[in-house]
Each structure stands twice: as structure tokens, then as C-alpha cells.
Amino acid sequence: MKRLLLITFIGLGLLACGNSGETNMDDLSNIQDSMETLSRGTMGSPVSLETGNDGQIVISSQEQFEELWKQMHQGIGNDVDDVPEIDFDRFTVLGVFMGEMPSSGYSIRINEIILQDDGSLIAEVYRSEPGPTCMNLTVITYPHHIVKIPAYDREITFESTTFVEECE
């Protein structure tokens, strides 16, 4: 009986310690279904965090996420201190930003997360701009989309496609 209890406790201990911080590829097979939007919109403040080309960022710490969140929500009437708590042992946060746009009619979104055969991820980004015949509000906007995905410690690249919305 003691032996059975010992084996049970050892097995439970191994299960509890099983997350070594490395990406489990089996967990990523349904990464698209696991993607959750944390924030998407056009209103906010400019973001001055170091982002990659074309306003893209991969966040892997709560401190960096809090800094981003506070910059985005500063001065627009939202609760700057109401930052979502993210378990960065379990999740990675991706963000895409268009920067300052001169009118309404602009948007950006992470459309799909694609797992490549080599284990890397591609975040497929759709950017939408108003066509020349569109009537838009003359207001400065800051389109963005921030999502969380299962924790990922390998290469993540962003591929953007821009669509021009035609209006009649």
C-alpha cells in the first residue's frame, strides 16, 4: 500500500512539474481556436513601445503588457489601471498597430495564426483603408488589435495584407 501511494505521489509530482516553459506543439494544433481578442478598436492613444516593422509586437511579460495597456488607454476615459492579468507561463500576447490615421475608416486585425511545418508561427494581419470615394469622419484614430495565444517561445512573424474598401 505504501508503495502504491509513493508511486501515485511521484506521478502527481511529475505532472505538476511538467511545464518546462517550452512550447508543446500538440497544444498548438488548434491555435486559431485558442486565439482570444483582448482589445480591438480605433480609439486610443499612440503607442510608443518598441514595436517591430509595421507596428507589430510580441509580449511575453506582464510588465510589458501593463505598459502597453496604459499607453493605449491614457486620456480616453477608460480605466488605465484596469489591466487584464495574463498568465505569461501559459499565454503569449500579440499586438498590431496602424499608428495615427487621419480619419475613420481604417482598421487592423490579426485574422489567423498559422503553424508552419518548421514550428514557427505566422500571424496573418489584415489592414483595411478607406477608398478615395468613401466619406469618413475627420477624426484621428489609432487602429489596433491585441490577442492572446497559447504560450509560444519560437519565431513569430507577421504577414500583412492591405485592403482598400471602395464606397459608392
Contact map, one row per residue, 1 for C-alpha under 8 A:
111110000000000000000000000000000000000000000000000000000000000000000000000000000000000000000000000000000000000000000000000000000000000000000000000000000000000000000000
111111000000000000000000000000000000000000000000000000000000000000000000000000000000000000000000000000000000000000000000000000000000000000000000000000000000000000000000
111111100000000000000000000000000000000000000000000000000000000000000000000000000000000000000000000000000000000000000000000000000000000000000000000000000000000000000000
111111110000000000000000000000000000000000000000000000000000000000000000000000000000000000000000000000000000000000000000000000000000000000000000000000000000000000000000
111111111000000000000000000000000000000000000000000000000000000000000000000000000000000000000000000000000000000000000000000000000000000000000000000000000000000000000000
011111111100000000000000000000000000000000000000000000000000000000000000000000000000000000000000000000000000000000000000000000000000000000000000000000000000000000000000
001111111110000000000000000000000000000000000000000000000000000000000000000000000000000000000000000000000000000000000000000000000000000000000000000000000000000000000000
000111111111000000000000000000000000000000000000000000000000000000000000000000000000000000000000000000000000000000000000000000000000000000000000000000000000000000000000
000011111111100000000000000000000000000000000000000000000000000000000000000000000000000000000000000000000000000000000000000000000000000000000000000000000000000000000000
000001111111110000000000000000000000000000000000000000000000000000000000000000000000000000000000000000000000000000000000000000000000000000000000000000000000000000000000
000000111111111000000000000000000000000000000000000000000000000000000000000000000000000000000000000000000000000000000000000000000000000000000000000000000000000000000000
000000011111111100000000000000000000000000000000000000000000000000000000000000000000000000000000000000000000000000000000000000000000000000000000000000000000000000000000
000000001111111110000000000000000000000000000000000000000000000000000000000000000000000000000000000000000000000000000000000000000000000000000000000000000000000000000000
000000000111111111000000000000000000000000000000000000000000000000000000000000000000000000000000000000000000000000000000000000000000000000000000000000000000000000000000
000000000011111111000000000000000000000000000000000000000000000000000000000000000000000000000000000000000000000000000000000000000000000000000000000000000000000000000000
000000000001111111100000000000000000000000000000000000000000000000000000000000000000000000000000000000000000000000000000000000000000000000000000000000000000000000000000
000000000000111111110000000000000000000000000000000000000000000000000000000000000000000000000000000000000000000000000000000000000000000000000000000000000000000000000000
000000000000011111110000000000000000000000000000000000000000000000000000000000000000000000000000000000000000000000000000000000000000000000000000000000000000000000000000
000000000000000111111100000000000000000000000000000000000000000000000000000000000000000000000000000000000000000000000000000000000000000000000000000000000000000000000000
000000000000000011111100000000000000000000000000000000000000000000000000000000000000000000000000000000000000000000000000000000000000000000000000000000000000000000000000
000000000000000000111110000000000000000000000000000000000000000000000000000000000000000010000000000000000000000000000000000000000000000000000000000000000000000000000000
000000000000000000111111000000000000000000000000000000000000000000000000000000000000000000000000000000000000000000000000000000000000000000000000000000011000000000000000
000000000000000000001111100000000000000000000000000000000000000000000000000000000000000000000000000000000000000000000000000000000000000000000000000000111100000000000000
000000000000000000000111111100000000000000000000000000000000000000000000000000000000000000000000000000000000000000000000000000000000000000000000000000000000000000000000
000000000000000000000011111110000000000000000000000000000000000000000000000000000000000000000000000000000000000000000010000000000000000000000000000000000000000000000000
000000000000000000000001111110000000000000000000000000000000000000000000000000000000000000000000000000000000000000000000000000000000000000000000000000000000000000000000
000000000000000000000001111111100000000000000000000000000000000000000000000000000000000000000000000000000000000000000000000000000000000000000000000001000000000000000000
000000000000000000000001111111100000000000000000000000000000000000000000000000000000000000000000000000000000000000100000000000000000000000000000000001000000000000000000
000000000000000000000000111111100000000000000000000000000000000000000000000000000000000000000000000000000000000000100000000000000000000000000000000000000000000000000000
000000000000000000000000001111111100000000000000000000000000000000000000000000000000000000000000000000000000000000000000000000000000000000000000000000000000000000000000
000000000000000000000000001111111110000000000000000000000000000000000000000000000000000000000000000000000000000011100000000000000000000000000000000011000000000000000000
000000000000000000000000000001111110000000000000000000000000000000000000000000000000000000000000000000000000000111000000000000000000000000000000000000000000000000000000
000000000000000000000000000001111110000000000000000000000000000000000000000000000000000000000000000000000000000000000000000000000000000000000000000000000000000000000000
000000000000000000000000000001111111000000000000000000000000000000000000000000000000000000000000000000000000000000000000000000000000000000000000000011000000000000000000
000000000000000000000000000000111111100000000000000000000000000000000000000000000000000000000000000000000000000010000000000000000000000000000000001111000000000000000000
000000000000000000000000000000000111110000000000000000000000000000000000000000000000000000000000000000000000000000000000000000000000000000000000001110000000000000000000
000000000000000000000000000000000011111100000000000000000000000000000000000000000000000000000000000000000000000000000000000000000000000000000000111100000000000000000000
000000000000000000000000000000000001111100000000000000000000000000000000000000000000000000000000000000000000000000000000000000000000000000000000111100000000000000000000
000000000000000000000000000000000000111110000000000000000000000000000000000000000000000000000000000000000000000000000000000000000000000000000001111000000000000000000000
000000000000000000000000000000000000111111000000000000000000000000000000000000000000000000000000000000000000100000000000000000000000000000000011110000000000000000000000
000000000000000000000000000000000000001111100000000000000000000000000000000000000000000000000000000000000010000000000000000000000000000000000111100000000000000000000000
000000000000000000000000000000000000000111110000000000000000000000000000000000000000000000000000000000010110000000000000000000000000000000001111000000000000000000000000
000000000000000000000000000000000000000011111000000000000000000000000000000100000000000000000000000000000000000000000000000000000000000000001110000000000000000000000000
000000000000000000000000000000000000000001111100000000000000000000000001111100000000000000000000000000000000000000000000000000000000000000001100000000000000000000000000
000000000000000000000000000000000000000000111110000000000000000000000011111100000000000000000000000000000000000000000000000000000000000000000100000000000000000000000000
000000000000000000000000000000000000000000011111000000000000000000000011000000000000000000000000001100000000000000000000000000000000000000000100000000000000000000000000
000000000000000000000000000000000000000000001111100000000000000000010011000000000000000000000000001000000000000000000000000000000000000000000000000000000000000000000000
000000000000000000000000000000000000000000000111110000000000000000000010000000000000000000000000000000000000000000000000000000000000000000000000000000000000000000000000
000000000000000000000000000000000000000000000011111000000000000000010000000000000000000000000000000000000000000000000000000000000000000000000000000000000000000000000000
000000000000000000000000000000000000000000000001111100001000000000000000000000000000000000000000000000000000000000000000000000000000000000000000000000000000000000000000
000000000000000000000000000000000000000000000000111111111000000000000000000000000000000000000000000000000000000000000000000000000000000000000000000000000000000000000000
000000000000000000000000000000000000000000000000011111111000000000000000000000000000000000000000000000000000000000000000000000000000000000000000000000000000000000000000
000000000000000000000000000000000000000000000000001111110000000000000000000000000000000000000000000000000000000000000000000000000000000000000000000000000000000000000000
000000000000000000000000000000000000000000000000001111110000000000000000000000000000000000000001110000000000000000000000000000000000000000000000000000000000000000000000
000000000000000000000000000000000000000000000000001111111000000000000000000000000000000000000011111000000000000000000000000000000000000000000000000000000000000000000000
000000000000000000000000000000000000000000000000001111111100000000000000000000000000000000000111100000000000000000000000000000000000000000000000000000000000010000000000
000000000000000000000000000000000000000000000000011100111110000000000000000000000000000000000111000000000000000000000000000000000000000000000000000000000000000000000000
000000000000000000000000000000000000000000000000000000011111000000000000000000000000000000011110000000000000000000000000000000000000000000000000000000000001000000000000
000000000000000000000000000000000000000000000000000000001111100110000000000000000000000000011110000000000000000000000000000000000000000000000000000000000000000000000000
000000000000000000000000000000000000000000000000000000000111110110000000000000000000000100111000000000000000000000000000000000000000000000000000000000000000000000000000
000000000000000000000000000000000000000000000000000000000011111110000000000000000000000100000000000000000000000000000000000000000000000000000000000000000000000000000000
000000000000000000000000000000000000000000000000000000000001111111000000000000000000111100000000000000000000000000000000000000000000000000000000000000000000000000000000
000000000000000000000000000000000000000000000000000000000000111111100000000000000000000000000000000000000000000000000000000000000000000000000000000000000000000000000000
000000000000000000000000000000000000000000000000000000000011111111110000000000000000000000000000000000000000000000000000000000000000000000000000000000000000000000000000
000000000000000000000000000000000000000000000000000000000011111111111000000000000000000000001000000000000000000000000000000000000000000000000000000000000000000000000000
000000000000000000000000000000000000000000000000000000000000011111111100000000000010000000000000000000000000000000000000000000000000000000000000000000000000000000000000
000000000000000000000000000000000000000000000000000000000000001111111110000000000000000000000000000000000000000000000000000000000000000000000000000000000000000000000000
000000000000000000000000000000000000000000000010100000000000000111111111000000000000000000000000000000000000000000000000000000000000000000000000000000000000000000000000
000000000000000000000000000000000000000000000000000000000000000011111111100000010010000000000000000000000000000000000000000000000000000000000000000000000000000000000000
000000000000000000000000000000000000000000000000000000000000000001111111110000011010000000000000000000000000000000000000000000000000000000000000000000000000000000000000
000000000000000000000000000000000000000000001111000000000000000000111111110000000000000000000000000000000000000000000000000000000000000000000000000000000000000000000000
000000000000000000000000000000000000000000011110000000000000000000011111110000000000000000000000000000000000000000000000000000000000000000000000000000000000000000000000
000000000000000000000000000000000000000000011000000000000000000000001111111111110000000000000000000000000000000000000000000000000000000000000000000000000000000000000000
000000000000000000000000000000000000000000011000000000000000000000000111111111010000000000000000000000000000000000000000000000000000000000000000000000000000000000000000
000000000000000000000000000000000000000000011000000000000000000000000000111111000000000000000000000000000000000000000000000000000000000000000000000000000000000000000000
000000000000000000000000000000000000000000111000000000000000000000000000111111000000000000000000000000000000000000000000000000000000000000000000000000000000000000000000
000000000000000000000000000000000000000000000000000000000000000000000000111111100000000000000000000000000000000000000000000000000000000000000000000000000000000000000000
000000000000000000000000000000000000000000000000000000000000000000000000111111110000000000000000000000000000000000000000000000000000000000000000000000000000000000000000
000000000000000000000000000000000000000000000000000000000000000000000000100011111100000000000000000000000000000000000000000000000000000000000000000000000000000000000000
000000000000000000000000000000000000000000000000000000000000000000001100110001111110000000000000000000000000000000000000000000000000000000000000000000000000000000000000
000000000000000000000000000000000000000000000000000000000000000000000100000000111110000000000000000000000000000000000000000000000000000000000000000000000000000000000000
000000000000000000000000000000000000000000000000000000000000000000000000000000111111000000000000000000000000000000000000000000000000000000000000000000000000000000000000
000000000000000000000000000000000000000000000000000000000000000001001100000000011111100000000000000000000000000000000000000000000000000000000000000000000000000000000000
000000000000000000000000000000000000000000000000000000000000000000000000000000000111110000000000000000000000000000000000000000000000000000000000000000000000000000000000
000000000000000000000000000000000000000000000000000000000000010000000000000000000011111000000000000000000000000000000000000000000000000000000000000000000000000000000000
000000000000000000000000000000000000000000000000000000000000010000000000000000000001111100100000000000000000000000000000000000000000000000000000000000000000000000000000
000000000000000000000000000000000000000000000000000000000000010000000000000000000000111111100000000000000000000000000000000000000000000000000000000000000000000000000000
000000000000000000000000000000000000000000000000000000000001110000000000000000000000011111110000000000000000000000000000000000000000000000000000000000100000000000000000
000000000000000000001000000000000000000000000000000000000000000000000000000000000000001111100000000000000000000000000000000000000000000000000000000000100000000000000000
000000000000000000000000000000000000000000000000000000000000000000000000000000000000001111110000000000000000000000000000000000000000000000000000000001100000000000000000
000000000000000000000000000000000000000000000000000000000001000000000000000000000000011111111000000000000000000000000000000000000000000000000000000111110000000000000000
000000000000000000000000000000000000000000000000000000000111000000000000000000000000000101111100000000000000000000000000000000000000000000000000000111110000000000000000
000000000000000000000000000000000000000000000000000000000111000010000000000000000000000000111110000000000000000000000000000000000000000000000000011110000000000000000000
000000000000000000000000000000000000000000000000000000011110000000000000000000000000000000011111000000000000000000000000000000000000000000000000011110000000000000000000
000000000000000000000000000000000000000000000000000000111110000000000000000000000000000000001111100000000000000000000000000000000000000000000001111000000000000000000000
000000000000000000000000000000000000000000000000000001111000000000000000000000000000000000000111110000000001110000000000000010000000000000000001110000000000000000000000
000000000000000000000000000000000000000000000000000001110000000000000000000000000000000000000011111000000001000000000000000000000000000000000111100000000000000000000000
000000000000000000000000000000000000000000000000000001100000000000000000000000000000000000000001111110000011000000000000000000000000000000000111000000000000000000000000
000000000000000000000000000000000000000000000110000000100000000000000000000000000000000000000000111110000000000000000000000000000000000000000110000000000000000000000000
000000000000000000000000000000000000000000000100000000000000000000000000000000000000000000000000011111000000000000000000000000000000000000011110000000000000000000000000
000000000000000000000000000000000000000000000000000000000000000000000000000000000000000000000000011111110100000000000000000000000000000000011110000000000000000000000000
000000000000000000000000000000000000000000000000000000000000000000000000000000000000000000000000000111110000000000000000000000000000000001111000000000000000000000000000
000000000000000000000000000000000000000000000000000000000000000000000000000000000000000000000000000011111100000000000000000000000000000111111000000000000000000000000000
000000000000000000000000000000000000000001000000000000000000000000000000000000000000000000000000000011111100000000000000000000000000000111111000000000000000000000000000
000000000000000000000000000000000000000000000000000000000000000000000000000000000000000000000000000000111110000000000000000000011100000100000000000000000000000000000000
000000000000000000000000000000000000000001000000000000000000000000000000000000000000000000000000000010111111000000000000000000111100000000001010000000000000000000000000
000000000000000000000000000000000000000011000000000000000000000000000000000000000000000000000000010000001111100000000000000000111000000000000011000000000000000000000000
000000000000000000000000000000000000000000000000000000000000000000000000000000000000000000000001110000000111110000000000000011110000000000000011100000000000000000000000
000000000000000000000000000000000000000100000000000000000000000000000000000000000000000000000001000000000011111000000000000011100000000000000001100000000000000000000000
000000000000000000000000000000000000000000000000000000000000000000000000000000000000000000000001000000000001111110000000001111000000000000000000111000000000000000000000
000000000000000000000000000000000000000000000000000000000000000000000000000000000000000000000000000000000000111110000000001111000000000000000000000000000000000000000000
000000000000000000000000000000010000000000000000000000000000000000000000000000000000000000000000000000000000011111000000001110000000000000000000000000000000000000000000
000000000000000000000000000000110010000000000000000000000000000000000000000000000000000000000000000000000000011111100000111100000000000000000000000000000000000000000000
000000000000000000000000000000110000000000000000000000000000000000000000000000000000000000000000000000000000000111110000111100000000000000000000000000000000000000000000
000000000000000000000000000110100000000000000000000000000000000000000000000000000000000000000000000000000000000011111011110000000000000000000000000000000000000000000000
000000000000000000000000000000000000000000000000000000000000000000000000000000000000000000000000000000000000000001111111110000000000000000000000000000000000000000000000
000000000000000000000000000000000000000000000000000000000000000000000000000000000000000000000000000000000000000000111111000000000000000000000000000000000000000000000000
000000000000000000000000000000000000000000000000000000000000000000000000000000000000000000000000000000000000000000011111000000000000000000000000000000000000000000000000
000000000000000000000000100000000000000000000000000000000000000000000000000000000000000000000000000000000000000000111111100000000000000000000000000000000100000000000000
000000000000000000000000000000000000000000000000000000000000000000000000000000000000000000000000000000000000000000111111110000000000000000000000000000000111100000000000
000000000000000000000000000000000000000000000000000000000000000000000000000000000000000000000000000000000000000011110011111000000000000000000000000000000111100000000000
000000000000000000000000000000000000000000000000000000000000000000000000000000000000000000000000000000000000000011110001111100000000000000000000000000000001111000000000
000000000000000000000000000000000000000000000000000000000000000000000000000000000000000000000000000000000000011111000000111110000000000000000000000000000001111000000000
000000000000000000000000000000000000000000000000000000000000000000000000000000000000000000000000000000000000011111000000011111000000000000000000000000000000011110000000
000000000000000000000000000000000000000000000000000000000000000000000000000000000000000000000001000000000001111100000000001111100000000000000000000000000000011110000000
000000000000000000000000000000000000000000000000000000000000000000000000000000000000000000000000000000000001111000000000000111110000000000000000000000000000000111100000
000000000000000000000000000000000000000000000000000000000000000000000000000000000000000000000000000000000111100000000000000011111000000000000000000000000000000111100000
000000000000000000000000000000000000000000000000000000000000000000000000000000000000000000000000000000001111000000000000000001111100000000000000000000000000000001111000
000000000000000000000000000000000000000000000000000000000000000000000000000000000000000000000000000000001110000000000000000000111110000000000000000000000000000001111000
000000000000000000000000000000000000000000000000000000000000000000000000000000000000000000000000000000001100000000000000000000011111010100000000000000000000000000011110
000000000000000000000000000000000000000000000000000000000000000000000000000000000000000000000000000000000000000000000000000000001111110000000000000000000000000000011110
000000000000000000000000000000000000000000000000000000000000000000000000000000000000000000000000000000000000000000000000000000000111110000000000000000000000000000000100
000000000000000000000000000000000000000000000000000000000000000000000000000000000000000000000000000000000000000000000000000000000011111000000000000000000000000000000111
000000000000000000000000000000000000000000000000000000000000000000000000000000000000000000000000000000000000000000000000000000000111111100000000000000000000000000000111
000000000000000000000000000000000000000000000000000000000000000000000000000000000000000000000000000000000000000000000000000000000000111110000000000000000000000000000000
000000000000000000000000000000000000000000000000000000000000000000000000000000000000000000000000000000111000000000000000000000000100011111000000000000000000000000000000
000000000000000000000000000000000000000000000000000000000000000000000000000000000000000000000000000000110000000000000000000000000000001111100000000000000000000000000000
000000000000000000000000000000000000000000000000000000000000000000000000000000000000000000000000000001110000000000000000000000000000000111110000000000000000000000000000
000000000000000000000000000000000000000000000000000000000000000000000000000000000000000000000000000001110000000000000000000000000000000011111000000000000000000000000000
000000000000000000000000000000000000000000000000000000000000000000000000000000000000000000000000000111110000000000000000000000000000000001111100000000000000000000000000
000000000000000000000000000000000000000001110000000000000000000000000000000000000000000000000000000111110100000000000000000000000000000000111110000000000000000000000000
000000000000000000000000000000000000000011111100000000000000000000000000000000000000000000000000111110000000000000000000000000000000000000011111000000000000000000000000
000000000000000000000000000000000000000111100000000000000000000000000000000000000000000000000000111110000111000000000000000000000000000000001111100000000000000000000000
000000000000000000000000000000000000001111000000000000000000000000000000000000000000000000000011110000000011100000000000000000000000000000000111110000000000000000000000
000000000000000000000000000000000000111110000000000000000000000000000000000000000000000000000011100000000001110000000000000000000000000000000011111000000000000000000000
000000000000000000000000000000000000111100000000000000000000000000000000000000000000000000001111000000000000010000000000000000000000000000000001111100000000000000000000
000000000000000000000000000000000011111000000000000000000000000000000000000000000000000000001110000000000000010000000000000000000000000000000000111110000000000000000000
000000000000000000000000000000000011110000000000000000000000000000000000000000000000000000111100000000000000000000000000000000000000000000000000011111000000000000000000
000000000000000000000000000000100111000000000000000000000000000000000000000000000000000000111100000000000000000000000000000000000000000000000000001111110000000000000000
000000000000000000000000001100100110000000000000000000000000000000000000000000000000000001110000000000000000000000000000000000000000000000000000000111110000000000000000
000000000000000000000010000000000000000000000000000000000000000000000000000000000000000111110000000000000000000000000000000000000000000000000000000011111000000000000000
000000000000000000000110000000000000000000000000000000000000000000000000000000000000000000110000000000000000000000000000000000000000000000000000000011111100000000000000
000000000000000000000110000000000000000000000000000000000000000000000000000000000000000000000000000000000000000000000000000000000000000000000000000000111110000000000000
000000000000000000000010000000000000000000000000000000000000000000000000000000000000000000000000000000000000000000000011100000000000000000000000000000011111000000000000
000000000000000000000000000000000000000000000000000000000000000000000000000000000000000000000000000000000000000000000001100000000000000000000000000000001111100000000000
000000000000000000000000000000000000000000000000000000000100000000000000000000000000000000000000000000000000000000000001111000000000000000000000000000000111110000000000
000000000000000000000000000000000000000000000000000000000000000000000000000000000000000000000000000000000000000000000001111000000000000000000000000000000011111000000000
000000000000000000000000000000000000000000000000000000010000000000000000000000000000000000000000000000000000000000000000011110000000000000000000000000000001111100000000
000000000000000000000000000000000000000000000000000000000000000000000000000000000000000000000000000000000000000000000000011110000000000000000000000000000000111110000000
000000000000000000000000000000000000000000000000000000000000000000000000000000000000000000000000000000000000000000000000000111100000000000000000000000000000011111000000
000000000000000000000000000000000000000000000000000000000000000000000000000000000000000000000000000000000000000000000000000111100000000000000000000000000000001111100000
000000000000000000000000000000000000000000000000000000000000000000000000000000000000000000000000000000000000000000000000000001111000000000000000000000000000000111110000
000000000000000000000000000000000000000000000000000000000000000000000000000000000000000000000000000000000000000000000000000001111000000000000000000000000000000011111000
000000000000000000000000000000000000000000000000000000000000000000000000000000000000000000000000000000000000000000000000000000011110000000000000000000000000000001111100
000000000000000000000000000000000000000000000000000000000000000000000000000000000000000000000000000000000000000000000000000000011110000000000000000000000000000000111110
000000000000000000000000000000000000000000000000000000000000000000000000000000000000000000000000000000000000000000000000000000000111110000000000000000000000000000011111
000000000000000000000000000000000000000000000000000000000000000000000000000000000000000000000000000000000000000000000000000000000110110000000000000000000000000000001111
000000000000000000000000000000000000000000000000000000000000000000000000000000000000000000000000000000000000000000000000000000000000110000000000000000000000000000000111
